[in-house]
Amino acid sequence: MKHTRLALAVTATALVLAGCSAESDDPTPSPAASIANPATTSVRESASAEVPGDTKDKVSPASEDARLSVVEIRTGRHDGFDRVVYELAGEGTPGWRVGYVNEATQQGSGNEVAVSGDAVLEVLIDGSTYPFEIGLEPYGGPDPLVAEPGGSVVEVTGSGVFEGVTQSFVGIAERGTPFTVYSLTNPTRVVIDVAR
C-alpha cells in the first residue's frame, strides 16, 4: 500500500511539473500579457478566440520606423465577442491607445463627433502617416461603418490622421463592456475585440 501511494505521488508530481513546463514553453503571449507588459510583443500571426475580460485602457508603442495608413475598416461577429479590424498599409508596426471616453471629440479641432451607442471607445493608432505621403488613396468609407445589429459594436466612425496619429471611434451598445486590442500581420492590422 505504501508503494502504491508513493507511486501515485511521484506520478502526480511529474504531471504537475510537465504541465508547468508546457505552459512556459509557449512563446505566444495571451492578449492580457501583451497589453499589460509593453515589453512583450503584441504582434500576432493569427487572431485570438478569447473573450475580452476587462475595460482598462490598452496601450502599445509603434515601432520607430512606422509609417502606416488605414486602407480598410471592417467589423465581424464571433462567439462571445464582436471584432473591429483596421487594416493598414505602409511600413513598420502600429502602436495604439484605446479606451473609453465620455465624449467623442476630433483631434486638432476639438469638434464633437456623433457616434451611435451607449458608450464610445476612442481608437488612436500611432505610427500613422497621411496616405498621400506613402502613395496610397485615403480610406474611402463608409463613414460611419454600421455593424450588424444586435451586437456590442454599433458602428465605427472616422479615420482621420493628425500629427502621426489616426483617430477613430467605436460606438458600443452598453457601458462597461470589456475589450482587448492587438495587432496582426500579413496584412498589418489593429484588432479590437469587444465582449458580447
Contacts in CASP RR format, 6 or more apart in sequence:
PFRMAT RR
TARGET T0000
AUTHOR 0000-0000-0000
METHOD contacts of the structure
MODEL  1
MKHTRLALAVTATALVLAGCSAESDDPTPSPAASIANPATTSVRESASAE
VPGDTKDKVSPASEDARLSVVEIRTGRHDGFDRVVYELAGEGTPGWRVGY
VNEATQQGSGNEVAVSGDAVLEVLIDGSTYPFEIGLEPYGGPDPLVAEPG
GSVVEVTGSGVFEGVTQSFVGIAERGTPFTVYSLTNPTRVVIDVAR
28 44 0 8 1.000
29 37 0 8 1.000
29 40 0 8 1.000
29 41 0 8 1.000
29 42 0 8 1.000
30 50 0 8 1.000
31 48 0 8 1.000
31 50 0 8 1.000
31 52 0 8 1.000
31 180 0 8 1.000
31 181 0 8 1.000
31 182 0 8 1.000
31 193 0 8 1.000
32 53 0 8 1.000
32 54 0 8 1.000
32 180 0 8 1.000
33 40 0 8 1.000
34 40 0 8 1.000
34 41 0 8 1.000
34 42 0 8 1.000
34 60 0 8 1.000
34 182 0 8 1.000
35 42 0 8 1.000
35 56 0 8 1.000
35 58 0 8 1.000
35 59 0 8 1.000
35 60 0 8 1.000
35 180 0 8 1.000
35 181 0 8 1.000
35 182 0 8 1.000
38 59 0 8 1.000
38 60 0 8 1.000
38 61 0 8 1.000
42 60 0 8 1.000
42 182 0 8 1.000
42 183 0 8 1.000
43 93 0 8 1.000
43 182 0 8 1.000
43 183 0 8 1.000
43 184 0 8 1.000
43 185 0 8 1.000
44 182 0 8 1.000
44 183 0 8 1.000
44 184 0 8 1.000
44 185 0 8 1.000
45 184 0 8 1.000
45 185 0 8 1.000
45 186 0 8 1.000
46 184 0 8 1.000
47 83 0 8 1.000
47 184 0 8 1.000
47 191 0 8 1.000
48 180 0 8 1.000
48 182 0 8 1.000
48 193 0 8 1.000
49 78 0 8 1.000
49 79 0 8 1.000
50 180 0 8 1.000
50 193 0 8 1.000
51 80 0 8 1.000
51 81 0 8 1.000
51 178 0 8 1.000
51 193 0 8 1.000
51 195 0 8 1.000
52 81 0 8 1.000
52 178 0 8 1.000
52 179 0 8 1.000
52 180 0 8 1.000
52 193 0 8 1.000
52 194 0 8 1.000
52 195 0 8 1.000
53 178 0 8 1.000
53 180 0 8 1.000
53 195 0 8 1.000
54 178 0 8 1.000
55 100 0 8 1.000
55 176 0 8 1.000
55 177 0 8 1.000
55 178 0 8 1.000
55 179 0 8 1.000
57 97 0 8 1.000
57 98 0 8 1.000
57 99 0 8 1.000
57 100 0 8 1.000
58 96 0 8 1.000
58 97 0 8 1.000
58 98 0 8 1.000
58 99 0 8 1.000
58 179 0 8 1.000
58 180 0 8 1.000
58 181 0 8 1.000
59 96 0 8 1.000
59 97 0 8 1.000
59 98 0 8 1.000
60 95 0 8 1.000
60 96 0 8 1.000
60 181 0 8 1.000
60 183 0 8 1.000
61 95 0 8 1.000
61 126 0 8 1.000
62 92 0 8 1.000
62 93 0 8 1.000
62 94 0 8 1.000
62 95 0 8 1.000
62 126 0 8 1.000
62 127 0 8 1.000
63 92 0 8 1.000
63 93 0 8 1.000
63 127 0 8 1.000
65 91 0 8 1.000
65 92 0 8 1.000
66 91 0 8 1.000
66 92 0 8 1.000
66 93 0 8 1.000
66 94 0 8 1.000
66 95 0 8 1.000
66 126 0 8 1.000
66 127 0 8 1.000
66 128 0 8 1.000
67 90 0 8 1.000
67 91 0 8 1.000
67 92 0 8 1.000
67 127 0 8 1.000
67 129 0 8 1.000
67 133 0 8 1.000
67 134 0 8 1.000
68 88 0 8 1.000
68 89 0 8 1.000
68 90 0 8 1.000
68 91 0 8 1.000
68 92 0 8 1.000
68 94 0 8 1.000
68 125 0 8 1.000
68 127 0 8 1.000
68 128 0 8 1.000
68 129 0 8 1.000
68 188 0 8 1.000
69 88 0 8 1.000
69 89 0 8 1.000
69 90 0 8 1.000
69 128 0 8 1.000
69 129 0 8 1.000
69 130 0 8 1.000
69 131 0 8 1.000
69 134 0 8 1.000
69 136 0 8 1.000
69 138 0 8 1.000
69 139 0 8 1.000
69 161 0 8 1.000
69 166 0 8 1.000
70 86 0 8 1.000
70 87 0 8 1.000
70 88 0 8 1.000
70 125 0 8 1.000
70 128 0 8 1.000
70 139 0 8 1.000
70 159 0 8 1.000
70 166 0 8 1.000
70 168 0 8 1.000
71 87 0 8 1.000
71 88 0 8 1.000
71 89 0 8 1.000
71 131 0 8 1.000
71 136 0 8 1.000
71 137 0 8 1.000
71 139 0 8 1.000
72 85 0 8 1.000
72 86 0 8 1.000
72 87 0 8 1.000
72 139 0 8 1.000
73 84 0 8 1.000
73 85 0 8 1.000
73 86 0 8 1.000
73 87 0 8 1.000
73 139 0 8 1.000
73 141 0 8 1.000
73 145 0 8 1.000
73 156 0 8 1.000
73 159 0 8 1.000
73 168 0 8 1.000
74 84 0 8 1.000
74 85 0 8 1.000
74 87 0 8 1.000
74 145 0 8 1.000
75 82 0 8 1.000
75 83 0 8 1.000
75 84 0 8 1.000
75 85 0 8 1.000
75 145 0 8 1.000
75 147 0 8 1.000
75 148 0 8 1.000
75 153 0 8 1.000
75 156 0 8 1.000
76 82 0 8 1.000
76 83 0 8 1.000
76 84 0 8 1.000
76 85 0 8 1.000
76 147 0 8 1.000
76 148 0 8 1.000
76 153 0 8 1.000
77 83 0 8 1.000
77 148 0 8 1.000
77 151 0 8 1.000
77 196 0 8 1.000
78 193 0 8 1.000
80 195 0 8 1.000
80 196 0 8 1.000
81 152 0 8 1.000
81 193 0 8 1.000
81 194 0 8 1.000
81 195 0 8 1.000
81 196 0 8 1.000
82 147 0 8 1.000
82 151 0 8 1.000
82 152 0 8 1.000
82 153 0 8 1.000
82 193 0 8 1.000
82 194 0 8 1.000
82 196 0 8 1.000
83 153 0 8 1.000
83 191 0 8 1.000
83 192 0 8 1.000
83 193 0 8 1.000
83 194 0 8 1.000
84 123 0 8 1.000
84 153 0 8 1.000
84 156 0 8 1.000
84 170 0 8 1.000
84 191 0 8 1.000
84 192 0 8 1.000
84 194 0 8 1.000
85 189 0 8 1.000
85 190 0 8 1.000
85 191 0 8 1.000
85 192 0 8 1.000
86 123 0 8 1.000
86 125 0 8 1.000
86 159 0 8 1.000
86 166 0 8 1.000
86 168 0 8 1.000
86 189 0 8 1.000
86 190 0 8 1.000
86 191 0 8 1.000
87 187 0 8 1.000
87 188 0 8 1.000
87 189 0 8 1.000
88 94 0 8 1.000
88 125 0 8 1.000
88 187 0 8 1.000
88 188 0 8 1.000
88 189 0 8 1.000
88 190 0 8 1.000
89 134 0 8 1.000
89 136 0 8 1.000
89 187 0 8 1.000
89 188 0 8 1.000
90 134 0 8 1.000
90 136 0 8 1.000
90 188 0 8 1.000
91 134 0 8 1.000
92 127 0 8 1.000
92 188 0 8 1.000
93 183 0 8 1.000
93 188 0 8 1.000
94 125 0 8 1.000
94 126 0 8 1.000
94 127 0 8 1.000
94 128 0 8 1.000
94 183 0 8 1.000
94 188 0 8 1.000
94 190 0 8 1.000
95 125 0 8 1.000
95 126 0 8 1.000
95 127 0 8 1.000
95 183 0 8 1.000
95 190 0 8 1.000
96 123 0 8 1.000
96 124 0 8 1.000
96 125 0 8 1.000
96 126 0 8 1.000
96 181 0 8 1.000
96 183 0 8 1.000
96 190 0 8 1.000
97 122 0 8 1.000
97 124 0 8 1.000
97 126 0 8 1.000
98 121 0 8 1.000
98 122 0 8 1.000
98 123 0 8 1.000
98 124 0 8 1.000
98 179 0 8 1.000
98 181 0 8 1.000
98 192 0 8 1.000
99 121 0 8 1.000
99 122 0 8 1.000
99 123 0 8 1.000
99 179 0 8 1.000
100 119 0 8 1.000
100 120 0 8 1.000
100 121 0 8 1.000
100 122 0 8 1.000
100 175 0 8 1.000
100 176 0 8 1.000
101 120 0 8 1.000
101 121 0 8 1.000
101 122 0 8 1.000
102 120 0 8 1.000
103 112 0 8 1.000
103 120 0 8 1.000
104 112 0 8 1.000
104 113 0 8 1.000
104 114 0 8 1.000
104 115 0 8 1.000
104 120 0 8 1.000
104 122 0 8 1.000
104 157 0 8 1.000
104 169 0 8 1.000
105 111 0 8 1.000
105 112 0 8 1.000
105 113 0 8 1.000
106 112 0 8 1.000
106 113 0 8 1.000
106 167 0 8 1.000
107 160 0 8 1.000
107 162 0 8 1.000
107 163 0 8 1.000
107 165 0 8 1.000
107 167 0 8 1.000
108 162 0 8 1.000
113 157 0 8 1.000
113 158 0 8 1.000
113 169 0 8 1.000
114 157 0 8 1.000
115 144 0 8 1.000
115 155 0 8 1.000
115 157 0 8 1.000
115 169 0 8 1.000
115 170 0 8 1.000
115 171 0 8 1.000
116 144 0 8 1.000
116 154 0 8 1.000
116 155 0 8 1.000
116 171 0 8 1.000
117 154 0 8 1.000
117 155 0 8 1.000
117 171 0 8 1.000
117 172 0 8 1.000
117 173 0 8 1.000
118 172 0 8 1.000
118 173 0 8 1.000
118 174 0 8 1.000
118 175 0 8 1.000
119 171 0 8 1.000
119 172 0 8 1.000
119 173 0 8 1.000
119 174 0 8 1.000
119 175 0 8 1.000
119 176 0 8 1.000
119 177 0 8 1.000
120 169 0 8 1.000
120 170 0 8 1.000
120 171 0 8 1.000
120 172 0 8 1.000
121 169 0 8 1.000
121 170 0 8 1.000
121 171 0 8 1.000
121 172 0 8 1.000
121 179 0 8 1.000
121 192 0 8 1.000
121 194 0 8 1.000
122 167 0 8 1.000
122 168 0 8 1.000
122 169 0 8 1.000
123 166 0 8 1.000
123 167 0 8 1.000
123 168 0 8 1.000
123 169 0 8 1.000
123 170 0 8 1.000
123 190 0 8 1.000
123 192 0 8 1.000
124 165 0 8 1.000
124 166 0 8 1.000
124 167 0 8 1.000
125 165 0 8 1.000
125 166 0 8 1.000
125 168 0 8 1.000
125 190 0 8 1.000
126 164 0 8 1.000
126 165 0 8 1.000
127 164 0 8 1.000
127 165 0 8 1.000
128 161 0 8 1.000
128 164 0 8 1.000
128 165 0 8 1.000
128 166 0 8 1.000
129 161 0 8 1.000
129 164 0 8 1.000
130 161 0 8 1.000
131 137 0 8 1.000
131 138 0 8 1.000
131 139 0 8 1.000
131 161 0 8 1.000
132 138 0 8 1.000
139 159 0 8 1.000
143 157 0 8 1.000
143 158 0 8 1.000
143 159 0 8 1.000
144 155 0 8 1.000
144 156 0 8 1.000
144 157 0 8 1.000
144 158 0 8 1.000
145 155 0 8 1.000
145 156 0 8 1.000
145 157 0 8 1.000
146 154 0 8 1.000
146 155 0 8 1.000
147 153 0 8 1.000
147 154 0 8 1.000
147 155 0 8 1.000
147 156 0 8 1.000
150 173 0 8 1.000
151 173 0 8 1.000
151 196 0 8 1.000
152 172 0 8 1.000
152 173 0 8 1.000
152 174 0 8 1.000
152 177 0 8 1.000
152 194 0 8 1.000
152 195 0 8 1.000
152 196 0 8 1.000
153 170 0 8 1.000
153 171 0 8 1.000
153 172 0 8 1.000
153 173 0 8 1.000
153 194 0 8 1.000
154 171 0 8 1.000
154 172 0 8 1.000
154 173 0 8 1.000
155 170 0 8 1.000
155 171 0 8 1.000
156 168 0 8 1.000
156 169 0 8 1.000
156 170 0 8 1.000
156 171 0 8 1.000
157 168 0 8 1.000
157 169 0 8 1.000
157 170 0 8 1.000
157 171 0 8 1.000
158 167 0 8 1.000
158 168 0 8 1.000
158 169 0 8 1.000
159 166 0 8 1.000
159 167 0 8 1.000
159 168 0 8 1.000
160 166 0 8 1.000
160 167 0 8 1.000
160 168 0 8 1.000
161 167 0 8 1.000
170 192 0 8 1.000
170 194 0 8 1.000
172 194 0 8 1.000
177 194 0 8 1.000
177 195 0 8 1.000
178 194 0 8 1.000
178 195 0 8 1.000
179 192 0 8 1.000
179 193 0 8 1.000
179 194 0 8 1.000
179 195 0 8 1.000
180 192 0 8 1.000
180 193 0 8 1.000
181 190 0 8 1.000
181 191 0 8 1.000
181 192 0 8 1.000
181 193 0 8 1.000
182 190 0 8 1.000
182 191 0 8 1.000
183 189 0 8 1.000
183 190 0 8 1.000
183 191 0 8 1.000
184 191 0 8 1.000
END
